[in-house]
């Protein structure tokens, strides 16, 4: 009958730990979700997030989601980054994208309307790409920015003529 020496127990435990930890890591059952965004420009052109965020009053992008397995997730990214990638449990997810101003208020419109969810499968060990998001800038008289530098913002600026759809605070709207 052989006896296990007490000095070999730590070595055995270390061996078990080194073989078990990689197995557990391989069983993480997670995947990544990736989201990117840009801004609509004139004549079907687009503008990068780095160029468009500040100009259009978008401070951050907030993505929320829930899975068919009952998991929830939320991600916040500074707008100028132009993208985000996060790890979530592998499942079928419904994600909602929100463009936010500096006060955390939701900005409309986004090509996936705020409050609308987009279902997608996030496979284990892989990346699910959210369809490219194009944020349509708000009109200059509704973007929360003093576009012409006169100290008045949006409808408080007489140049807007009381019309939030007017797109030029620097040029007075004619009645």
Secondary structure, DSSP 8 states (H G I E B T S, - for coil): -----HHHHHHHHHHHHHHHHHHHHHT--EEEEEEEEEEE-GGG-EE-HHHHHHHTT--EEEEEEEETTS-EEEEEEEGGG-EEEEEEESEEEEEEEEEE-TTS-EES-BSS-TT--EEEEE-TTSEEE---EEE----GGGSSS-TTSSS--GGGSGGGTT-TT---TTS----
